[in-house]
Amino acid sequence: MSVVSLQMEMSVEHMQKIFGAGDSYVKKIEKDLQVTVVDRNGKVIITGEESHANQACRIISQLTEISRRGNEIE
């Protein structure tokens, strides 16, 4: 098992929606997938075991697409 760090570009608007109030949504992703998700200057950095980090990246990408369509994330 190797640990990786993946980076994704994201606008602040979508980042706020995806992370949720008090980062509640991203904390659930971190807990469920045992990864760390950090936002830095328009980039989201996901660190963890490779398969878990890839899965978190896919989830965040899907949530970003939902946000781009104008839908609320709950």
CNS distance restraints for C-alpha pairs under 8 A (distance, minus, plus):
assign (resid   1 and name CA) (resid  49 and name CA) 6.31 0.50 0.50
assign (resid   1 and name CA) (resid  50 and name CA) 7.15 0.50 0.50
assign (resid   2 and name CA) (resid  49 and name CA) 5.63 0.50 0.50
assign (resid   2 and name CA) (resid  50 and name CA) 5.93 0.50 0.50
assign (resid   3 and name CA) (resid  47 and name CA) 6.97 0.50 0.50
assign (resid   3 and name CA) (resid  48 and name CA) 5.09 0.50 0.50
assign (resid   3 and name CA) (resid  49 and name CA) 4.39 0.50 0.50
assign (resid   3 and name CA) (resid  50 and name CA) 5.63 0.50 0.50
assign (resid   4 and name CA) (resid  47 and name CA) 5.62 0.50 0.50
assign (resid   4 and name CA) (resid  48 and name CA) 5.70 0.50 0.50
assign (resid   4 and name CA) (resid  49 and name CA) 6.23 0.50 0.50
assign (resid   4 and name CA) (resid  50 and name CA) 5.53 0.50 0.50
assign (resid   4 and name CA) (resid  53 and name CA) 7.18 0.50 0.50
assign (resid   5 and name CA) (resid  45 and name CA) 6.45 0.50 0.50
assign (resid   5 and name CA) (resid  46 and name CA) 5.44 0.50 0.50
assign (resid   5 and name CA) (resid  47 and name CA) 4.28 0.50 0.50
assign (resid   5 and name CA) (resid  48 and name CA) 6.75 0.50 0.50
assign (resid   5 and name CA) (resid  53 and name CA) 7.49 0.50 0.50
assign (resid   6 and name CA) (resid  45 and name CA) 5.58 0.50 0.50
assign (resid   6 and name CA) (resid  46 and name CA) 5.11 0.50 0.50
assign (resid   6 and name CA) (resid  47 and name CA) 6.44 0.50 0.50
assign (resid   6 and name CA) (resid  53 and name CA) 7.15 0.50 0.50
assign (resid   6 and name CA) (resid  54 and name CA) 7.86 0.50 0.50
assign (resid   6 and name CA) (resid  57 and name CA) 7.63 0.50 0.50
assign (resid   7 and name CA) (resid  43 and name CA) 6.36 0.50 0.50
assign (resid   7 and name CA) (resid  44 and name CA) 5.58 0.50 0.50
assign (resid   7 and name CA) (resid  45 and name CA) 4.57 0.50 0.50
assign (resid   7 and name CA) (resid  46 and name CA) 6.44 0.50 0.50
assign (resid   8 and name CA) (resid  43 and name CA) 5.43 0.50 0.50
assign (resid   8 and name CA) (resid  44 and name CA) 5.08 0.50 0.50
assign (resid   8 and name CA) (resid  45 and name CA) 6.56 0.50 0.50
assign (resid   8 and name CA) (resid  57 and name CA) 7.91 0.50 0.50
assign (resid   9 and name CA) (resid  42 and name CA) 5.93 0.50 0.50
assign (resid   9 and name CA) (resid  43 and name CA) 4.55 0.50 0.50
assign (resid   9 and name CA) (resid  44 and name CA) 6.41 0.50 0.50
assign (resid  10 and name CA) (resid  14 and name CA) 6.75 0.50 0.50
assign (resid  10 and name CA) (resid  15 and name CA) 6.40 0.50 0.50
assign (resid  10 and name CA) (resid  42 and name CA) 5.40 0.50 0.50
assign (resid  10 and name CA) (resid  43 and name CA) 5.78 0.50 0.50
assign (resid  10 and name CA) (resid  44 and name CA) 6.99 0.50 0.50
assign (resid  11 and name CA) (resid  15 and name CA) 6.13 0.50 0.50
assign (resid  11 and name CA) (resid  42 and name CA) 5.85 0.50 0.50
assign (resid  12 and name CA) (resid  16 and name CA) 6.10 0.50 0.50
assign (resid  12 and name CA) (resid  42 and name CA) 6.32 0.50 0.50
assign (resid  13 and name CA) (resid  17 and name CA) 6.69 0.50 0.50
assign (resid  14 and name CA) (resid  18 and name CA) 6.09 0.50 0.50
assign (resid  14 and name CA) (resid  64 and name CA) 6.24 0.50 0.50
assign (resid  14 and name CA) (resid  67 and name CA) 6.08 0.50 0.50
assign (resid  14 and name CA) (resid  68 and name CA) 7.30 0.50 0.50
assign (resid  15 and name CA) (resid  19 and name CA) 5.90 0.50 0.50
assign (resid  15 and name CA) (resid  64 and name CA) 7.88 0.50 0.50
assign (resid  16 and name CA) (resid  20 and name CA) 6.03 0.50 0.50
assign (resid  16 and name CA) (resid  21 and name CA) 7.90 0.50 0.50
assign (resid  17 and name CA) (resid  67 and name CA) 7.09 0.50 0.50
assign (resid  17 and name CA) (resid  72 and name CA) 7.42 0.50 0.50
assign (resid  17 and name CA) (resid  73 and name CA) 6.53 0.50 0.50
assign (resid  18 and name CA) (resid  25 and name CA) 6.69 0.50 0.50
assign (resid  18 and name CA) (resid  26 and name CA) 7.10 0.50 0.50
assign (resid  18 and name CA) (resid  60 and name CA) 7.39 0.50 0.50
assign (resid  18 and name CA) (resid  63 and name CA) 6.42 0.50 0.50
assign (resid  18 and name CA) (resid  64 and name CA) 6.92 0.50 0.50
assign (resid  18 and name CA) (resid  67 and name CA) 7.66 0.50 0.50
assign (resid  18 and name CA) (resid  73 and name CA) 6.78 0.50 0.50
assign (resid  19 and name CA) (resid  23 and name CA) 4.66 0.50 0.50
assign (resid  19 and name CA) (resid  24 and name CA) 6.51 0.50 0.50
assign (resid  19 and name CA) (resid  25 and name CA) 5.25 0.50 0.50
assign (resid  19 and name CA) (resid  26 and name CA) 4.94 0.50 0.50
assign (resid  19 and name CA) (resid  27 and name CA) 7.98 0.50 0.50
assign (resid  20 and name CA) (resid  24 and name CA) 5.36 0.50 0.50
assign (resid  20 and name CA) (resid  25 and name CA) 5.23 0.50 0.50
assign (resid  20 and name CA) (resid  26 and name CA) 7.14 0.50 0.50
assign (resid  21 and name CA) (resid  25 and name CA) 7.76 0.50 0.50
assign (resid  23 and name CA) (resid  27 and name CA) 6.05 0.50 0.50
assign (resid  24 and name CA) (resid  28 and name CA) 6.49 0.50 0.50
assign (resid  25 and name CA) (resid  29 and name CA) 6.66 0.50 0.50
assign (resid  26 and name CA) (resid  30 and name CA) 6.16 0.50 0.50
assign (resid  26 and name CA) (resid  37 and name CA) 7.06 0.50 0.50
assign (resid  27 and name CA) (resid  31 and name CA) 6.07 0.50 0.50
assign (resid  28 and name CA) (resid  32 and name CA) 5.95 0.50 0.50
assign (resid  29 and name CA) (resid  33 and name CA) 5.89 0.50 0.50
assign (resid  29 and name CA) (resid  34 and name CA) 7.79 0.50 0.50
assign (resid  29 and name CA) (resid  35 and name CA) 7.60 0.50 0.50
assign (resid  29 and name CA) (resid  56 and name CA) 6.80 0.50 0.50
assign (resid  30 and name CA) (resid  34 and name CA) 5.26 0.50 0.50
assign (resid  30 and name CA) (resid  35 and name CA) 4.78 0.50 0.50
assign (resid  30 and name CA) (resid  36 and name CA) 5.59 0.50 0.50
assign (resid  30 and name CA) (resid  37 and name CA) 6.64 0.50 0.50
assign (resid  31 and name CA) (resid  35 and name CA) 7.10 0.50 0.50
assign (resid  33 and name CA) (resid  52 and name CA) 5.59 0.50 0.50
assign (resid  33 and name CA) (resid  53 and name CA) 7.67 0.50 0.50
assign (resid  33 and name CA) (resid  55 and name CA) 7.92 0.50 0.50
assign (resid  33 and name CA) (resid  56 and name CA) 7.02 0.50 0.50
assign (resid  34 and name CA) (resid  48 and name CA) 6.81 0.50 0.50
assign (resid  34 and name CA) (resid  49 and name CA) 7.99 0.50 0.50
assign (resid  34 and name CA) (resid  52 and name CA) 7.11 0.50 0.50
assign (resid  35 and name CA) (resid  46 and name CA) 6.69 0.50 0.50
assign (resid  35 and name CA) (resid  47 and name CA) 5.57 0.50 0.50
assign (resid  35 and name CA) (resid  48 and name CA) 4.56 0.50 0.50
assign (resid  35 and name CA) (resid  49 and name CA) 7.27 0.50 0.50
assign (resid  35 and name CA) (resid  52 and name CA) 6.80 0.50 0.50
assign (resid  35 and name CA) (resid  53 and name CA) 6.31 0.50 0.50
assign (resid  35 and name CA) (resid  56 and name CA) 7.76 0.50 0.50
assign (resid  36 and name CA) (resid  45 and name CA) 7.90 0.50 0.50
assign (resid  36 and name CA) (resid  46 and name CA) 5.62 0.50 0.50
assign (resid  36 and name CA) (resid  47 and name CA) 5.11 0.50 0.50
assign (resid  36 and name CA) (resid  48 and name CA) 6.45 0.50 0.50
assign (resid  37 and name CA) (resid  44 and name CA) 6.76 0.50 0.50
assign (resid  37 and name CA) (resid  45 and name CA) 5.65 0.50 0.50
assign (resid  37 and name CA) (resid  46 and name CA) 4.58 0.50 0.50
assign (resid  37 and name CA) (resid  47 and name CA) 6.57 0.50 0.50
assign (resid  38 and name CA) (resid  44 and name CA) 5.64 0.50 0.50
assign (resid  38 and name CA) (resid  45 and name CA) 5.17 0.50 0.50
assign (resid  38 and name CA) (resid  46 and name CA) 6.61 0.50 0.50
assign (resid  39 and name CA) (resid  43 and name CA) 5.63 0.50 0.50
assign (resid  39 and name CA) (resid  44 and name CA) 4.47 0.50 0.50
assign (resid  39 and name CA) (resid  45 and name CA) 6.24 0.50 0.50
assign (resid  40 and name CA) (resid  44 and name CA) 6.29 0.50 0.50
assign (resid  40 and name CA) (resid  45 and name CA) 7.49 0.50 0.50
assign (resid  46 and name CA) (resid  53 and name CA) 6.03 0.50 0.50
assign (resid  46 and name CA) (resid  56 and name CA) 7.44 0.50 0.50
assign (resid  46 and name CA) (resid  57 and name CA) 7.16 0.50 0.50
assign (resid  47 and name CA) (resid  53 and name CA) 6.07 0.50 0.50
assign (resid  48 and name CA) (resid  52 and name CA) 6.42 0.50 0.50
assign (resid  48 and name CA) (resid  53 and name CA) 5.28 0.50 0.50
assign (resid  49 and name CA) (resid  53 and name CA) 5.95 0.50 0.50
assign (resid  50 and name CA) (resid  54 and name CA) 6.10 0.50 0.50
assign (resid  51 and name CA) (resid  55 and name CA) 6.18 0.50 0.50
assign (resid  52 and name CA) (resid  56 and name CA) 6.14 0.50 0.50
assign (resid  53 and name CA) (resid  57 and name CA) 6.09 0.50 0.50
assign (resid  54 and name CA) (resid  58 and name CA) 6.28 0.50 0.50
assign (resid  55 and name CA) (resid  59 and name CA) 6.28 0.50 0.50
assign (resid  56 and name CA) (resid  60 and name CA) 6.11 0.50 0.50
assign (resid  57 and name CA) (resid  61 and name CA) 6.06 0.50 0.50
assign (resid  58 and name CA) (resid  62 and name CA) 6.18 0.50 0.50
assign (resid  59 and name CA) (resid  63 and name CA) 6.20 0.50 0.50
assign (resid  60 and name CA) (resid  64 and name CA) 6.05 0.50 0.50
assign (resid  61 and name CA) (resid  65 and name CA) 6.34 0.50 0.50
assign (resid  62 and name CA) (resid  66 and name CA) 6.36 0.50 0.50
assign (resid  63 and name CA) (resid  67 and name CA) 6.19 0.50 0.50
assign (resid  63 and name CA) (resid  73 and name CA) 7.46 0.50 0.50
assign (resid  64 and name CA) (resid  68 and name CA) 6.14 0.50 0.50
assign (resid  65 and name CA) (resid  69 and name CA) 6.34 0.50 0.50
assign (resid  66 and name CA) (resid  70 and name CA) 6.84 0.50 0.50
assign (resid  66 and name CA) (resid  71 and name CA) 5.70 0.50 0.50
assign (resid  66 and name CA) (resid  72 and name CA) 7.60 0.50 0.50
assign (resid  66 and name CA) (resid  73 and name CA) 7.55 0.50 0.50
assign (resid  67 and name CA) (resid  71 and name CA) 5.29 0.50 0.50
assign (resid  67 and name CA) (resid  72 and name CA) 6.42 0.50 0.50
assign (resid  67 and name CA) (resid  73 and name CA) 7.07 0.50 0.50
